[in-house]
Amino acid sequence: MEDAHVLERPTYSILKFNAVPMVTADGHQISAELAATCLSHHPEWKNVQPLKPPCFVYNKVNPAPFHATLQVKVKDSLKASVATKLLGTSVTFVGVTRRCQPWTISPMARQCSTCLKWGHTTYVCHTWSPQCDQCSGQHLTTYHAQHASNCKDPCCTHFGIMCANCDEQHHASSIYCKFFKARSSPGKLQQLQKV
C-alpha cells in the first residue's frame, strides 16, 4: 500500500478596502508595501498573517490613478473568525480612513432559455416566442430541423448558423460569443445590449 499524501491547503479569507489613495497630499506615490504598513499599525491587524502581501486592484472600466481597491488575503479558521473580527475595522491610509469589507465576486449573468438573451432567466422573460439556438428563428431549437425542411423562403436563415445575441455565425450559447465572454461583467454586458 502506497503512502497517501495529505494536502495542506490554508484556509483564507479575502478582504478589501475600497478607494484607498494611491497618491499622498504632496504628490508621492503610495505603494502596496506602505498600505501594508498602515494595516500593521492598526491594533486588530497587528497580528494578522497575510497569505500573501496586500495588492492594489484597479477598476478595468474606469481606472482612477488617484485611488484603487486594496485586496488582502488573510489566513483564517474554517469558521472565518479572523475575517469576522476584521470586517468591523476601519484603517487609516495616509490620512484617509477606509472600512474593511468582504471581497465579493460578481455572479455570472444567466442566459434565458426562451429568448437566449443574457442577463435574465426564463422566469422573468417578456418574450412570447422562443428563439432557436442555431438560426435565431422564432421556434424552439429542438424543432429547428422541422422548420428548416418546411421553409419555403429563399432568403431563409434556417440553413445557416446565426447568434440570437450578436448576429454572428455561431450558436447563441457559444463560448466565442462576445455576450458569453461579458457575462461576468454587468457593465460590459449592458453596453453590448444597448448596441
C-alpha positions in Angstrom: 0.0 0.0 0.0 1.4 3.4 -1.0 1.6 6.3 1.4 -1.1 8.8 1.0 -0.1 12.4 0.6 -2.0 14.9 2.7 -2.7 18.2 1.0 -2.4 21.1 3.4 -4.2 24.0 1.9 -4.5 27.0 4.1 -7.9 28.4 4.9 -8.1 32.1 4.0 -10.5 35.0 3.6 -10.2 37.7 1.0 -11.0 41.3 2.3 -10.8 44.7 0.7 -10.6 48.4 1.3 -12.3 50.5 -1.4 -10.9 53.8 -2.7 -7.5 53.6 -1.0 -5.5 56.7 -2.0 -2.7 56.0 -4.5 -1.1 59.4 -4.1 -0.2 61.4 -0.9 -1.3 65.0 -0.5 2.2 66.2 -1.6 2.1 64.0 -4.8 4.1 61.0 -3.7 3.0 57.5 -5.0 1.7 55.1 -2.4 2.9 51.6 -2.7 1.2 48.3 -1.6 4.1 48.0 0.9 3.1 51.4 2.5 -0.5 50.3 2.6 0.5 47.1 4.3 2.4 49.1 6.9 -0.7 51.2 7.6 -2.6 47.9 8.1 0.0 46.7 10.6 -0.3 49.8 12.7 -4.0 49.1 13.4 -4.4 47.1 16.7 -6.8 44.5 15.2 -4.5 43.9 12.2 -1.2 43.8 14.1 -1.0 40.0 14.5 -2.9 39.1 11.3 -1.0 36.7 9.0 -1.5 37.7 5.3 -1.5 34.7 2.9 0.4 37.0 0.5 1.3 40.7 0.5 -1.7 43.1 0.0 -2.1 44.3 -3.5 -3.9 47.1 -5.3 -6.6 46.1 -7.8 -7.6 48.7 -10.4 -11.0 49.2 -11.9 -10.9 48.0 -15.5 -13.8 50.0 -16.7 -12.7 53.4 -15.3 -9.2 53.2 -13.8 -8.6 56.1 -11.5 -4.9 56.9 -10.9 -5.6 58.5 -7.5 -7.2 55.6 -5.8 -7.7 51.8 -6.0 -9.1 48.8 -4.1 -6.6 47.2 -1.7 -7.1 43.4 -1.7 -5.9 41.5 1.4 -5.8 37.7 1.7 -5.5 36.6 5.3 -5.1 33.2 6.9 -8.3 32.2 8.6 -10.1 29.5 10.5 -12.8 27.3 9.0 -15.4 29.4 10.7 -13.9 32.6 9.3 -13.3 34.0 12.8 -10.4 36.2 11.7 -12.4 37.8 8.8 -15.4 38.3 11.1 -13.2 40.3 13.6 -11.5 42.3 10.8 -14.7 43.3 9.0 -15.6 45.7 11.8 -12.4 47.7 11.4 -11.6 51.0 9.8 -7.9 51.6 8.8 -6.3 55.0 8.0 -4.2 55.1 4.9 -2.1 58.3 4.8 -4.9 60.4 6.3 -7.8 58.7 4.6 -9.9 56.2 6.7 -11.4 53.2 4.9 -13.6 50.4 6.2 -12.8 46.7 5.7 -15.3 44.9 3.5 -15.6 41.3 2.2 -14.2 40.7 -1.3 -17.1 39.6 -3.4 -17.1 38.2 -6.9 -19.9 39.3 -9.1 -22.1 36.3 -10.2 -22.2 35.3 -13.8 -25.2 36.6 -15.8 -27.5 33.8 -16.8 -28.8 33.1 -20.2 -32.6 32.9 -20.8 -33.6 29.5 -22.3 -36.6 31.1 -24.1 -35.1 34.2 -25.9 -31.5 33.2 -25.4 -30.5 36.7 -24.3 -28.0 37.1 -21.4 -28.9 38.8 -18.1 -32.2 37.3 -17.1 -33.9 33.9 -16.8 -37.0 32.3 -18.5 -39.0 33.1 -15.3 -38.8 36.8 -15.9 -38.6 36.8 -19.7 -41.1 39.1 -21.6 -40.7 37.4 -25.0 -43.7 35.4 -26.1 -42.0 33.2 -28.7 -38.8 31.3 -28.2 -35.6 31.7 -30.3 -33.6 29.0 -31.9 -30.0 28.5 -30.6 -28.9 27.6 -34.2 -30.5 30.1 -36.5 -32.1 32.6 -34.1 -35.5 31.9 -35.7 -38.8 32.1 -33.8 -39.0 28.4 -32.8 -37.6 26.0 -30.2 -34.1 24.7 -31.0 -35.4 21.1 -30.8 -37.7 21.9 -33.8 -35.0 23.5 -35.9 -34.7 20.6 -38.4 -38.5 20.6 -39.0 -38.7 24.4 -39.5 -35.7 24.2 -41.9 -37.3 21.4 -44.0 -40.7 23.1 -44.2 -39.3 26.6 -45.0 -40.2 28.0 -48.5 -38.5 31.4 -48.1 -35.4 31.7 -50.4 -33.8 34.2 -48.0 -34.3 31.9 -45.1 -31.8 31.9 -42.2 -32.6 28.3 -41.2 -29.8 26.9 -43.3 -27.0 28.9 -41.6 -25.9 29.5 -38.1 -26.7 32.9 -36.5 -26.4 34.0 -32.9 -29.6 35.5 -31.4 -27.4 38.0 -29.4 -24.8 39.3 -31.8 -25.9 38.1 -35.2 -22.5 36.5 -35.9 -22.1 32.9 -37.3 -22.1 30.8 -34.1 -24.7 29.4 -31.8 -26.3 31.7 -29.2 -24.8 29.7 -26.4 -21.3 29.7 -28.0 -18.3 30.4 -25.7 -16.9 32.5 -28.6 -19.8 35.0 -28.4 -18.9 38.4 -27.1 -22.0 38.3 -24.9 -20.9 35.0 -23.3 -17.4 36.5 -22.7 -19.0 39.5 -21.0 -21.4 37.5 -18.7 -19.2 38.2 -15.6 -19.1 42.0 -16.3 -22.6 43.6 -15.8 -21.4 46.9 -17.2 -19.9 45.4 -20.4 -22.9 43.2 -20.9 -25.2 46.2 -20.6 -23.1 48.1 -23.2 -23.3 45.2 -25.6 -27.1 45.0 -25.2 -27.5 48.7 -25.9 -25.6 48.3 -29.2 
